[in-house]
Amino acid sequence: MFRGYLAFLLTSLVVWIKTGFISHWYAGEPQVPMRIASWNLRYDSQPDHISVNQSLDALPSALLRPRFLGKSGEQPWSTRRIKVAQQLLSERPTIIGFQEALVRQVNDLAELLGDEWAWLGVGRDDGKEAGEFCPIFYKKTELTLLEHESFWLSDDPFTPSKHPAAGSYRVCEVARFAYTPESAPGSAHTFTLINTHLDDRSEAARQLGASLLLARARFAAHATHAPVFVTGDFNSAADGADAGAYRIATGVRAPVRINETFAERYHVPDDEDDGNDGGRGGEDEDDGEEAPRGFVLRDLMAETPRMRVAGDYATFTGFNRPGDPSVYTRIDFVFGGSSGGWSVEAYKVGTSLTDDGVLASDHRPVFADVLV
């Protein structure tokens, strides 16, 4: 009888360790709330020399009735940036993964969001300031940056590079954070956020990107014993012909083969990942086989209680006129690692459209309220 009870306790302990909840059970720490946001900003395709202060000075009175839907199509970033910042300041996220931001856009948002925010990231074309960023903005009043690295979604992930079939260089930002003592007294919670933007032209490039991303997220969960979250524009819906990247990330199909040096650096032993193959993947990237068991990413929209999923479904709308849903699709996500250590309370796809007809972006923002 006693031996059977002891075996049950040991089995339960192993399950708690493997699911990542051992830190909460052992340390008795309170769960800390956090709002995660992801937003593809649409790059600054119509650059001008209008400063942030000039845009602010040109704002009409909030009491002035707008010309409803008076504007249409893509507006310059100097107009859209105000809408982006206003919505984010209203929604009050803790941390944001942006995509498609040029350096001007990064600097503008740093100015508009204010001194309580900091950011990290590199330009994808040279690892410095050239090309689009996938920057992570975070409230430095609540979070402390512990580690940060960048890698590229290619066969040479440690240098600025791209998949042979990709339309562009694609970068991925990995950052580990701790809560500040002021924001979460007595808490030792840490977490990792990974932010990226998969290719828009090549399914093979997207599948490689998802496989690299999954391997890196798995390693972060293993190395830190703490929650892992992923934000990004996958250019991959949850189903259909272009769903390969989403299916790899969520464990429906096997990863494709990735750079061997990357796989070795971020390898997780099989016996510590419930039989997962460590991200090496199969020989045939189009074989469609079922993914090995182990760490995967959980779509937080699916993990949220249904009554707490609010707002819209589609995250990409284009700059079409309101009422034209011809390009609507859901390709922007917030994921949580299956190793656990988190719960999700609410999820919302916000809006990019205001009464004056201005679309802040051709994508809508996504918000997830989690406890870590």
N, C-alpha and C positions, 0 to 999 in steps of 0.2 A: 504493500500500500504506500509506504513512505517513498520507496524507490520510484513508483509510478508518478507520484506527486512531484518528486524532484525532477524527473525527466520532463514533466510538463512545464515546470518553471524554467528549465534550461532551454527548452524549445521556444517558449515564449520570449525569453531574453534574446535569442538569436533573431527571431522575427522582428523584435523592436529595433535591434541594431541594424538589420538589413534595410528596414524601412526608414531609417534616419530619425526616429523619434526618441532614441535613447537619451539624447541631450536634454530634452524636456522632462522625461520621466526621471532621470537621475538628478539633474540639477534643480528641478522644481522652479525653473525660471518662468516669469510671465510671458505670454505671447504679446508681441508688439505689432500694432497695426501699421500698414504701409500701403500707399496707393502707387501702383506702377502704371506708367503711361507709355504708349508707343505711337509715333506719328511720323509718317512720310510727308515731308514738307513740300515736295516738288521743288526741284532745283531752281535757282534764280535764272530763268531763261530770258528775262527782259531786264538786264542790268541797267541801272541809272545811277545818278550821283546824289540822290536825295538822302539826306542823313536821317537817323532815327529821330532827332529833335525836330527836324522839319516835318516829318510825318506826324509827330505828336502835336505840333503846333497847328497842323491843318485839320485836326479832328473837329467835327462840328459839335455843337452842344448835344448832350445826351437827350435833351428834351425836344430836339428838332425832329419832326417827323421825316423819315427818309422817303425817297422815291422808291416804293416797293418794287423789288426785282428790277431796278433801273439799270443795273449793270449785268453783263453776262460774259461768259468766256473767261479765259485766264487773265488775271490782273497782275501787274508788276509786284515783285516781292516787297517793294517799298510800301505798297498798300496791304498786302496779305500779312506781313509780319505783325502788324498791330492786332489783327484778328487772332493770330496764333497766340500771341502773348496774353491777350485779354482772356481767351478761353482757358489757358493753362493757369493763369493767376486765379481764375474763378474756380476751377476744378481742384486746385491745391494738391497736385501729385507730390510724392516724396522723391521720385526718381523717374526720369524720362529717357527712353531710347528714341532718338530721332534717326531718320534716314534721308538721304539725298540732299544733305545740307552742304552748300559751298561755304568757304571760310567766311565770306561776308555774312551769310545767314547765321552761322555759329556766333560770330561776334555781335550781331544785332540782337540775338536772343539773350546772350549773356548780359547785354546792356538793358534790355527791356524787362527781363525777369528779376534783375536786381542783385544786390550784394550777397544775399543769403544763398545764392546758387553758385556752384562751380561746375566745371565740365572737363571731360577728357575725350581724347580721340585724335586720329590722324587723317590727313587726306589720303584717299585710296591710291592715287596715281604715283606718289613718291614717298609715302610714309611721313610726310610733313604737312604741307598746306595745299598741295595741288589736288584737284579733283574733289569729288564728293566725300563727305565725312559720314560716319555713323556715330555721332557723338552721344555720349551718355551725360546728361545733366543730372545733378543731384543736389539736394538741399544740404549744404555743409553745416547748417545749424542742427541737422538731425543725423547726418551720416559722416563717417570718416573713411576716406579712401585708404585701403590697406595695400592693394596690389593692382596693377593694370598692365595689360599686354595687348598687342594687336597681331592678327595673322590674316593671311589672304586666302580666299576660297579658290585655290588653284592646286596644281601639282607641285608647286614650289611655295608652300604657304608661309615661309619665314621671310620672304622678300616681296616687295610690290610686284604683282604678277597677275595673270588671268588664265582661266581655262581656255584652251584653243578655240572652243566654239562660243565662248561668252562674248557678249556685246561690249562689256566694260570690265575693268578691274573691280573686284569686290573685296571689301575688307570686313573684318569681324573684330569687335572690341570686347574684351573680357575684363571685368573689374570686380574686385572683392571689397566689401564694405563692412564696417561695424557701426552700430548705433552709438551716437555720442552719449556720454554719461548724463548730460542734461535732458536729452530727449527720451531716454529709457533708463532711469536710475536702477542700478543693480543688475542690469542685463548684460550678458556677455554674447549676445546674439551677433552672428555674422551671416552674410549671404553673398552669393555671386550673381551678378547680372551679366548676360551676354547679349549683345545687340548687333544686328547685321541686316543686310539687304541682298537677297539672292538675285541672280541674273534674270533679266526680263526676256532674253532671246533664246536661251539654250536649256532644254530640259536636262541634258547631261550635266551641264554646269551647275544647275540647281541641285541635282542629286548629289554631286560631289560636295557642294557647299553644305548641304544638310548632313552628309556623312561626317565631314570634318567638324561641324558644329556639335553633332551628337557626341563624337569622341571627346571633344574638349569639355563639354558639359558633364559627361560621365566622370571624367578625371577630376573636375572641380568638386563634384559631390563626394567622390572617394577621398580626395586629399584633405578636404576641409571638414567633412562630416557636418555640413551645414546646407541649407537650402540653395538651390540653383534655379534661376529664372532666365528665360530667353524672351527677348522682344525682337520684332522685326517684320519687314515686308518680305514675304517669301516668294512673291510672284507665283505662288502655287496655291491653288484652292485645296479644300479638304477632299474633293472628289473630282473625277473627270480625267481627261487625258494628261493634264499638266499637274497632277496631284502627287507625283513621285517624291518631291522633297518633303511635303507634309507627311506622307506615308512613312518615309524613312524616319523622320523626326519622332513620330508618334509610335513607332514600333510595328507598323502594319507590314512593312517589307524590310528586307535586309539592306544595310548600308552598302555602298559601292566601295571598291578598293581605294584607299587613300595613301598619300605619301608615307613611305615606310619610316622615315625619321620622325615625322609627326606622330605616327601610330606608336612608335616605341617611346617617345618622350611622354606621351599621355596615355600610356598603357595601364589598364586596370587588370590585375590578375583575375582569371576566370572564377576562382573560388571565392573572390570578394565581390563579384558582380552577378551572382546567380546564373552563371553559365554564359554571359555575354562574350562576344568574340573580341572585345577591346577596340572595335572600330575598324578592323581591317577589311571587313566586307567580303563579298563573294567575287568570283572571277568575272562574272557577267553582270554588268550594271543594269541590264534590262531583263534579268531573269525573273523578276517579280516574286521571288521566293519569300516565304514568311520570315520575318526578322527573328534572330535569336532572342531568347529570353534575356532580361536584364534591364538596365537603366534605359528609360525612354523619356520623352517629353509629354506632359499632359496638357492638352488644350484647356486653358482656364475657363473658357466659355462653357465647355462641356462639364467642367468640374463644379461650376457654380450652381447653387440651388436655383431652380427654374424661375421662381418668382423674383429673384434678385438679378436676373439678366435683363438689362434695360437698354433702351435706345434702339438703334437700327441693327441690321444684319450685315449689309454690305459695307466694306471698308474702302473699296476703290469705287469712285463715282465718275472719274474724269471731270472735265470742266463743262460737261453738258448742261443745258438749261434744266432747271427743276422740272420734274415730271418726265424726263427721258432716262429710263433705267437701262438703256440698251447695253451699257458696258459694266453695270454693277456686278461686283463680285467680292468675296471675302478672302483676302490674301494677307492681311495684317493680323498678327497674333501676339498674345502673351501666353507663354508656356511656363509650367513649373516642373521641375525634375521629379521623376517617380520615386526617388530616394526619400522624399517626404520632408518633414520638418516645417511644413507650411499648411495652411488651410486658406481657402478662398471664400470670401463673404459676398462679394458683388462684382459684377462685370458689366461694362457699358461700352457700346460703340457710340461715340458722340457725333456731333454735327460739324461740318465745315462751312455751312451756309448761313448767312445773316440776311435780314430783311431787305437790305439794299441790293441783294443779288450777288455780293462778293463771296466767292468760295475761297476760304483760307488756303486750301490745298485741293488737289484732285484725290486725296485720300482723307478719310475721317480718322480722328484720334480714337484710340482704344484705351480704356481704363480698367484696371483690375485692383480690387481691394483685397489684400491678403493679410494674414497673421503669420509672423515668423517667430 
